Amino acid sequence: MDNIVNSYDINNNRLFYLLIKNKTIFKIILKFLKLLNFKNLLKKYYDQYSNFYWCNDKYFTSSIIIKTDYKDIAELPRFLECLPENVSSLSFDSGIVEINVKELNIPETLKHLDLDKICIVTDGFSDVQEEVQEIEKYAKVFNSLKKFKIPGNIKIKALPSFQSLTSLDVGNTFSKKLEASYLPPNLESLRLGKAYLHKIEKGVLPGSLKSLIIASNYDHPAMELPENLKILHFEKGSKNISVSILKCVPNSVTNLYLCGDFKEPVESFSNILPESLKRLKALILVNKNCFKSKSKILSLFNPPIVNYVQGFPIGLVYLDLFSANSIIGFQNLNPNYFPQTLKTLKIGDFFMDQFKKGCGLPASLTSIEGPLKIVAYPFNNPGNIETLKLHFHLLFVEGSFLSNKFPNVKSMKTYCYMDSQFKFNPPETINNLEMISYSTNISNNNIINFAPNNNIKSLKLESIQTYSIIKEISLDKSICPFPSTCLLLDLDFNNSIYTSENPTTISTENLPESLKVLVLRGTFTPKPLPPFNNNLECIFISDQNKSILNDTVLMNEISKFIITYNDIEDRKTNKYSNSVLYRKLKKYINNVK
């Protein structure tokens, strides 16, 4: 027996040696090992089923999006049967297409299914017995799912048999009224889409529900919410919200997001909301009739009512009052009313103008976002600030004054709203820097100086900032203008001058030796030229990147480093400045030892 075991060991060692010695196979192994590291970072987008079938990456991806239409919907059942076990989330990017529920065979490994744009066709039913059979049919097909976005034309009257379902999105086309006991008994998360306009009555929501998102115009004075609810979210775009709704919020709620439009002014949060509340986001507080402003636009409306908000729940740790619209917000906002437990504060330019003088921001703050002038406002403990997000219009921004004000800041994000030149010296203490620009003018006089900084691990630059850096490289191809400590570098070439007619290259000399992950955004980007530094693990590029993907010779050399992502998907559900890809890569880098 021992001889047999030894023989197996020898054969395995020999096989391993042969695999390693074969350079082609070894490159493939390295490629797949890297894909394993990044498989959960992003959703993979496929234009058609065949692209998925022939893609080796499909075995290392947990979340995918498929584009379908009425011509190839017949392929869906076969596609589901061939779905690898590693795929746990499936969505469709398509026009409205139909599929019969009898033809679907959902694999048990699939836990999240988005069928919002797929019309489920059933045989219909005329009596109770057929209705029960229809329910059982759905339950059998979808029983493995934990997260489900259902189509608007769903015909069954109840979903109690979906025992494993914990997250349900009824979609933006679902308008049928939910009755008591319709929803699964173990449901924890529910989103009501834009078409759902019914009142939420007693018994409709299961007692297990912990998160409720409302995207519709909920024009009702009250709602019945479960006693164990933790998160209540009115999505941006929801209107006609009555202040009386806030009195219905149970004491169990810890997260409240009010991004909708109120009918009447909110007089005091502290008198309405439960003291147990930890996170409050209020982007749009009152409708157009509730403002007091000198704006000529507002003079067209009815005489406004002054909106006073004099207090907040005492246990808040997160408060978001940021709004880009200067005519929306509070009047006479007093920082003395901010809870002394507050750790994160987001505040807009208009709100800053309402601050009363003579009091500082809470000493508990560790993260602040607002206009640049907030830096000059008194902080009771500025040394406690670790995250800084600033919106500015200035022509010149110097990093040193930020270091003097906030000596322990670790992460910084800037938003530039101008078309003029700028000069920026990042504070020496930061390890993450993101520079966002809403300008469309690429100036030749933009300067970013990383020389004093030796701590930046992750860096994200948009078009204008990227252009100023790449211009330096074009003048001297031997320089590396990026921080020497950088592990993650994200460069945006969208809306830039780069086209197929004026190609640019990036070589090893231009990149930090410590770099592990490089992201090149855009259809036309500089071509990364090998050999690369030994630390480089992968290069993320858009699946529409013509500069690199169309260069067969280059791809043969660097394909083991390339991972594609869908740029549209990265922007669709999030602001581009809050890229999901960058956020996840940053988390990955922070975990690298």
C-alpha positions in Angstrom: 0.0 0.0 0.0 2.9 2.4 0.9 4.4 1.6 -2.5 1.2 2.6 -4.3 1.1 5.9 -2.3 4.7 6.7 -3.0 4.1 6.0 -6.7 1.2 8.4 -6.7 3.3 11.1 -5.1 6.1 10.6 -7.6 3.7 10.8 -10.5 2.0 13.9 -9.1 5.4 15.6 -8.6 6.4 14.7 -12.1 3.1 16.1 -13.5 3.5 19.3 -11.5 7.1 19.7 -12.8 6.0 19.2 -16.4 3.2 21.8 -16.0 5.5 24.4 -14.5 8.1 23.7 -17.1 5.5 24.3 -19.9 5.5 28.1 -20.2 2.1 28.2 -22.0 0.4 26.2 -19.4 2.2 28.0 -16.6 1.0 31.4 -17.9 -2.6 30.1 -18.0 -2.3 28.8 -14.4 -1.0 32.2 -13.3 -3.9 33.9 -15.2 -6.5 31.8 -13.4 -4.9 32.3 -10.0 -5.2 36.1 -10.5 -8.8 35.7 -11.6 -9.5 33.8 -8.4 -8.3 36.8 -6.5 -10.5 39.2 -8.3 -13.5 37.1 -9.2 -15.8 38.8 -6.7 -14.7 42.3 -7.5 -16.9 43.0 -10.5 -19.8 41.9 -12.7 -18.8 40.4 -16.0 -20.8 41.7 -19.0 -21.5 39.5 -22.1 -23.1 40.9 -25.3 -24.5 37.4 -26.2 -24.6 33.9 -24.9 -21.9 32.7 -27.2 -19.4 35.1 -25.7 -20.1 33.5 -22.4 -19.7 30.0 -23.6 -16.3 30.6 -25.2 -14.9 32.7 -22.3 -12.6 30.8 -19.9 -13.1 33.6 -17.3 -16.6 32.3 -16.7 -15.3 29.7 -14.3 -13.9 32.5 -12.1 -16.7 34.9 -12.0 -19.5 35.0 -9.4 -21.7 37.7 -11.0 -22.6 38.1 -14.7 -24.9 40.3 -16.9 -26.2 38.9 -20.2 -27.6 41.1 -23.0 -30.6 39.3 -24.6 -33.4 40.2 -27.0 -36.4 38.4 -28.5 -34.2 36.7 -31.1 -32.1 34.7 -28.7 -34.4 34.3 -25.7 -35.0 30.7 -26.7 -31.4 30.1 -25.7 -32.1 31.1 -22.1 -33.1 27.6 -20.8 -30.0 26.0 -22.2 -27.9 28.8 -20.9 -29.2 28.3 -17.4 -28.4 24.6 -17.6 -24.8 25.3 -18.6 -24.3 28.0 -15.9 -21.2 27.1 -13.9 -21.5 26.5 -10.2 -19.3 29.6 -9.4 -22.0 32.0 -10.8 -24.2 33.0 -8.0 -25.7 36.2 -9.5 -27.4 36.6 -12.9 -28.9 39.8 -14.5 -30.2 40.6 -17.9 -29.6 43.8 -19.9 -32.3 43.6 -22.6 -35.6 44.8 -24.1 -38.7 43.1 -22.8 -38.7 39.5 -23.8 -40.9 36.5 -22.9 -40.1 33.1 -21.5 -42.4 30.4 -20.2 -41.8 29.4 -16.6 -42.0 25.7 -17.5 -38.9 26.1 -19.6 -36.8 27.5 -16.8 -34.5 25.3 -14.7 -32.7 27.5 -12.1 -29.6 25.8 -10.8 -29.4 25.5 -7.0 -26.0 27.4 -7.0 -27.7 30.5 -8.3 -28.7 32.8 -5.4 -29.5 36.1 -7.1 -31.7 36.5 -10.2 -32.8 39.7 -11.8 -35.8 39.1 -14.2 -37.1 42.6 -14.3 -36.9 42.8 -18.1 -38.0 39.2 -18.7 -41.7 38.6 -19.0 -42.6 35.3 -17.3 -45.4 33.7 -19.3 -47.6 31.1 -17.5 -50.6 29.1 -18.7 -52.9 31.1 -16.5 -55.5 29.7 -14.1 -59.2 29.9 -13.5 -59.8 28.3 -10.2 -58.2 27.8 -6.8 -56.6 24.4 -7.7 -54.8 25.8 -10.7 -53.7 28.8 -8.7 -52.1 26.5 -6.1 -50.4 24.6 -8.9 -49.1 27.8 -10.3 -47.6 28.9 -6.9 -46.0 25.5 -6.6 -44.6 25.8 -10.1 -42.9 29.1 -9.3 -41.7 27.8 -5.9 -40.0 24.8 -7.6 -38.3 26.8 -10.3 -37.1 29.6 -8.0 -36.7 27.8 -4.7 -32.9 28.1 -4.5 -32.9 31.9 -4.8 -32.0 34.2 -1.9 -32.3 37.4 -3.9 -34.9 37.9 -6.7 -36.1 40.8 -8.9 -39.4 39.7 -10.3 -41.1 40.8 -13.5 -44.0 43.2 -13.4 -46.4 40.8 -15.1 -46.1 38.1 -12.5 -49.5 36.4 -12.2 -49.5 34.5 -9.0 -51.2 35.9 -5.9 -48.7 34.8 -3.2 -45.0 33.9 -2.8 -45.1 32.1 0.6 -43.5 28.9 -0.8 -40.2 30.7 -1.6 -38.7 29.5 1.7 -35.1 30.4 1.0 -35.8 33.9 -0.4 -34.4 36.7 1.8 -34.2 39.6 -0.7 -36.9 40.6 -3.1 -37.1 43.5 -5.6 -40.5 43.8 -7.3 -39.1 45.9 -10.0 -40.2 49.3 -11.5 -43.0 47.8 -13.6 -44.7 45.8 -10.8 -48.0 47.6 -9.8 -50.2 44.9 -8.3 -51.2 45.6 -4.7 -49.5 43.4 -2.1 -52.0 41.7 0.2 -51.3 40.1 3.6 -49.3 36.9 3.4 -48.2 37.5 -0.2 -44.5 37.9 0.7 -42.3 35.0 1.8 -42.2 34.6 5.6 -38.4 34.8 5.8 -38.0 37.9 3.7 -35.3 40.3 5.1 -35.0 42.9 2.3 -37.7 44.4 0.0 -37.6 47.1 -2.6 -40.9 48.5 -4.0 -40.4 49.9 -7.5 -41.6 53.1 -9.1 -45.0 51.7 -10.2 -46.1 50.5 -6.8 -48.4 53.3 -5.5 -50.4 51.4 -2.9 -50.6 52.1 0.8 -48.6 49.7 3.0 -51.2 48.3 5.4 -50.9 46.1 8.4 -49.8 42.5 7.7 -48.5 43.2 4.2 -44.8 43.2 5.3 -43.5 40.1 7.0 -42.2 40.5 10.6 -38.8 39.2 9.5 -38.2 42.3 7.2 -35.1 44.3 8.1 -34.7 46.5 5.1 -37.4 48.4 3.0 -36.6 50.6 0.0 -39.4 52.7 -1.5 -38.8 54.1 -5.0 -42.4 55.2 -5.8 -44.3 58.4 -5.0 -45.7 57.2 -1.7 -48.6 59.7 -1.3 -50.1 58.3 1.9 -50.1 59.8 5.4 -49.0 56.5 7.1 -47.6 53.1 6.7 -47.5 49.9 8.8 -43.9 48.9 9.3 -42.5 45.7 11.1 -41.2 46.2 14.6 -37.8 44.7 13.7 -37.1 46.9 10.7 -33.6 48.3 10.6 -33.3 50.2 7.3 -35.9 52.5 5.7 -34.9 54.1 2.4 -36.9 56.6 0.3 -35.1 56.6 -3.1 -34.2 59.8 -5.0 -37.2 60.7 -7.2 -39.9 59.6 -4.8 -42.3 62.6 -4.2 -45.2 63.8 -2.1 -43.9 62.3 1.1 -45.9 63.4 4.2 -44.0 64.3 7.3 -46.4 62.2 9.3 -44.7 59.2 7.7 -41.7 59.8 10.0 -43.9 59.2 13.0 -44.5 55.7 11.7 -40.8 54.8 11.9 -40.4 52.1 14.5 -37.8 52.4 17.3 -35.9 49.5 15.8 -34.8 51.5 12.7 -31.1 52.5 12.8 -30.7 53.6 9.1 -33.0 56.2 7.5 -32.4 57.6 4.0 -34.7 60.4 3.0 -33.9 61.2 -0.6 -37.5 62.0 -1.5 -39.6 65.2 -1.7 -41.7 66.2 1.3 -45.1 68.0 1.2 -44.5 70.1 4.2 -41.5 71.4 6.2 -39.7 69.3 8.8 -39.6 71.2 12.0 -37.4 68.9 14.2 -35.9 65.5 13.6 -35.3 65.0 17.2 -39.0 65.2 18.1 -40.0 62.7 15.3 -37.4 60.1 14.8 -36.4 57.4 17.3 -33.3 58.1 19.4 -31.9 54.7 18.4 -31.3 56.1 14.9 -27.6 55.8 13.9 -27.5 56.9 10.2 -29.6 59.7 8.6 -29.4 60.8 5.0 -31.6 63.8 3.9 -30.8 65.0 0.4 -34.1 66.7 -0.4 -36.2 67.7 2.6 -39.1 69.8 1.3 -40.8 70.5 -2.0 -40.6 73.8 -4.0 -43.3 75.5 -1.8 -41.2 75.1 1.4 -38.2 77.2 0.6 -37.2 80.6 1.7 -34.8 81.9 -0.9 -34.0 85.0 -3.0 -33.8 82.8 -6.1 -35.7 84.3 -9.1 -36.6 80.7 -10.0 -38.5 80.2 -6.7 -40.4 83.5 -7.1 -42.4 81.7 -9.8 -43.9 79.4 -7.2 -46.3 79.9 -4.3 -45.0 81.9 -1.3 -42.6 79.5 0.5 -42.7 78.3 4.1 -39.5 78.7 6.2 -38.0 75.2 6.9 -36.5 75.0 10.4 -34.7 71.8 11.5 -33.5 72.4 15.0 -32.2 69.0 16.1 -31.3 65.5 15.4 -31.5 62.1 17.3 -28.8 62.2 19.9 -27.1 58.9 18.9 -26.4 59.6 15.3 -23.0 58.5 14.0 -23.6 59.3 10.3 -25.4 62.5 8.9 -25.6 63.3 5.2 -27.1 66.7 4.4 -25.1 67.2 1.1 -27.0 68.5 -1.9 -25.5 70.0 -5.1 -28.6 72.2 -5.5 -28.0 75.4 -3.6 -31.7 76.2 -3.3 -32.5 73.0 -1.4 -31.7 72.7 2.3 -32.1 73.9 5.8 -32.5 77.4 7.2 -30.6 78.6 10.3 -28.7 75.3 10.7 -26.9 75.4 14.0 -23.9 73.0 14.5 -24.7 73.0 18.2 -27.5 70.6 17.4 -25.2 68.1 15.8 -25.0 65.0 18.1 -21.6 64.7 19.9 -21.5 61.0 18.8 -21.3 62.0 15.1 -18.4 60.4 13.1 -19.3 61.1 9.5 -20.8 64.5 8.3 -21.6 65.4 4.6 -22.7 69.0 4.2 -23.4 71.2 1.1 -22.3 74.7 0.3 -25.8 76.2 0.9 -25.9 74.5 4.4 -22.6 76.0 5.3 -24.0 79.5 4.7 -26.7 78.7 7.3 -24.2 77.8 10.0 -24.3 80.0 13.1 -21.0 81.3 14.3 -19.4 80.6 17.6 -19.5 76.8 17.8 -17.3 74.1 16.4 -18.1 70.8 14.7 -18.3 67.7 17.0 -15.0 66.3 18.4 -16.2 62.8 17.5 -15.9 63.5 13.7 -13.6 61.2 11.8 -14.9 61.9 8.2 -16.1 65.2 6.7 -17.3 66.1 3.2 -18.2 69.6 2.0 -17.1 72.7 0.2 -13.5 73.8 0.6 -14.5 76.6 3.0 -15.4 74.0 5.6 -11.7 73.7 6.3 -11.7 77.2 7.8 -14.7 76.3 10.0 -13.8 75.5 13.7 -13.4 71.8 14.6 -13.4 70.8 18.2 -10.9 68.0 17.4 -9.4 68.4 13.9 -6.7 65.8 14.7 -9.5 63.2 14.7 -10.3 63.6 11.0 -9.1 60.7 8.9 -11.2 61.0 5.7 -11.6 64.3 3.8 -13.7 65.0 0.7 -13.6 68.5 -0.6 -15.6 70.3 -3.4 -13.8 73.4 -4.7 -13.8 76.0 -7.5 -10.4 77.6 -6.7 -7.6 78.1 -9.3 -5.0 77.1 -6.8 -5.1 74.5 -4.0 -2.1 73.8 -1.8 -2.0 70.6 0.2 0.1 71.9 3.1 -2.6 74.0 4.7 -4.8 70.8 4.8 -2.0 68.9 6.6 -1.7 71.7 9.1 -5.4 71.7 9.8 -5.9 67.9 9.7 -2.5 66.3 10.7 -3.9 62.7 10.7 -5.9 62.6 7.5 -5.4 59.3 5.7 -7.8 59.4 2.7 -8.7 62.4 0.5 -11.1 63.0 -2.4 -11.3 66.2 -4.4 -14.1 67.4 -6.7 -13.1 70.2 -9.1 -15.9 72.3 -10.8 -13.8 74.6 -13.0 -12.3 74.9 -16.4 -9.2 76.8 -15.3 -5.7 75.7 -14.3 -4.9 74.3 -10.9 -2.0 73.2 -8.8 -2.3 70.6 -6.1 0.1 69.3 -3.6 -1.4 66.3 -1.7 -0.9 66.2 2.1 2.0 63.9 3.1 -0.1 61.9 5.5 -2.7 60.4 3.0 -2.5 56.9 1.7 -5.6 57.2 -0.7 -6.2 60.0 -3.2 -9.1 60.4 -5.6 -9.3 63.4 -7.9 -12.6 64.0 -9.6 -13.2 66.7 -12.2 -16.5 67.9 -13.7 -14.7 70.1 -16.2 -14.5 69.2 -19.9 -11.6 71.5 -20.7 -8.2 69.9 -20.8 -5.7 72.6 -19.8 -2.0 72.5 -20.4 -1.3 74.2 -17.0 -2.7 71.6 -14.6 0.0 70.5 -12.1 -0.1 67.6 -9.6 3.0 67.3 -7.4 3.4 63.9 -5.7 7.1 64.5 -4.8 6.6 65.3 -1.1 4.3 62.3 -0.6 5.7 58.8 0.1 2.5 57.2 1.6 -0.1 57.0 -1.2 -1.1 53.4 -1.8 -4.1 54.0 -4.0 -4.6 56.7 -6.6 -7.5 57.5 -8.9 -7.3 60.3 -11.5 -9.9 61.4 -14.0 -9.4 62.8 -17.5 -7.9 66.2 -16.8 -5.6 65.0 -14.1 -4.6 62.0 -16.2 -3.8 64.2 -19.1 -1.5 66.4 -17.1 0.4 63.4 -15.9 0.6 61.6 -19.3 1.9 64.8 -20.9 4.9 64.7 -18.6 5.6 61.1 -19.7 5.3 62.1 -23.4 8.0 64.8 -22.8 10.3 62.4 -20.9 9.6 58.7 -21.3 12.0 57.7 -18.6 10.2 59.4 -15.7 7.7 58.0 -13.2 5.4 60.9 -12.1 3.4 58.7 -9.7 4.0 58.1 -6.0 6.7 55.4 -5.5 4.5 53.7 -2.9 1.5 53.3 -5.1 -0.1 49.8 -5.2 -3.3 50.7 -7.1 -3.3 53.2 -10.0 -6.6 54.1 -11.7 -6.3 56.4 -14.8 -9.3 57.7 -16.8 -8.9 58.4 -20.5 -12.6 59.0 -21.2 -13.4 62.4 -22.8 -9.7 62.9 -23.5 -7.7 63.7 -26.7 -6.5 60.1 -27.0 -7.7 58.3 -30.2 -6.4 55.6 -32.4 -4.6 58.3 -34.5 -2.3 59.4 -31.7 -1.3 56.3 -29.7 0.6 56.7 -26.5 2.5 54.0 -24.5 3.2 53.4 -20.8 6.3 51.4 -20.0 7.8 50.0 -16.8 9.9 53.2 -16.3 6.7 55.2 -16.0 5.0 53.0 -13.3 5.9 52.7 -9.7 7.9 49.6 -8.9 5.5 48.7 -6.1 2.4 48.8 -8.4 0.1 45.7 -8.1 -3.0 46.8 -10.0 -3.4 49.2 -13.0 -6.8 50.4 -14.3 -7.0 52.1 -17.7 -10.4 53.5 -18.4 -11.6 54.5 -21.8 -12.0 53.3 -25.4 -8.6 54.6 -26.4 -5.8 54.4 -23.8 -2.1 54.3 -23.8 -0.7 50.8 -24.5 1.2 49.2 -21.5 4.4 47.8 -22.8 6.1 44.8 -21.2 8.2 43.7 -19.4 6.4 44.8 -16.3 7.6 45.0 -12.7 7.5 41.7 -10.8 4.9 43.1 -8.4 2.2 43.8 -11.1 -0.6 41.4 -10.8 -3.2 42.6 -13.3 -4.3 45.4 -15.6 -8.0 46.2 -15.7 -9.3 47.6 -19.0 -12.7 48.4 -20.4 -14.2 45.6 -22.6 -14.5 48.4 -25.2 -10.8 49.3 -25.2 -9.9 49.3 -28.8 -6.3 50.4 -28.3 -5.3 47.2 -26.5 -7.9 44.5 -27.4 -7.5 45.2 -31.1 -3.7 44.9 -30.9 -3.1 41.2 -31.4 0.6 41.3 -31.1 0.4 43.2 -27.8 -2.3 41.0 -26.4 -0.2 37.9 -27.0 2.4 39.4 -24.8 0.3 40.8 -22.0 -3.0 38.8 -22.0 -2.1 37.1 -18.7 -2.2 40.5 -17.1 -5.5 41.7 -18.7 -8.9 41.6 -17.0 -11.8 43.3 -18.7 -14.7 45.1 -17.0 -17.8 46.8 -18.4 -17.4 50.6 -18.0 -21.1 51.3 -18.6 -22.1 48.9 -15.8 -19.6 50.5 -13.5 -21.3 53.8 -14.0 -25.0 52.7 -14.3 -26.0 52.3 -10.7 -23.3 54.5 -9.2 -21.9 57.9 -9.8 -18.7 57.5 -11.8 -16.8 59.2 -9.0 -17.9 56.4 -6.7 -16.7 53.5 -9.0 -17.5 50.1 -7.6 -14.4 48.7 -9.2 -12.1 51.2 -7.6 -13.7 50.8 -4.2 -13.3 47.0 -4.3 -9.8 47.2 -5.6 -8.9 49.6 -2.9 -10.2 47.2 -0.3 -8.2 44.4 -1.9 -5.0 46.5 -1.8 -5.5 47.4 1.9 -5.6 43.7 2.7 -2.4 43.0 0.9 0.4 42.4 3.3 
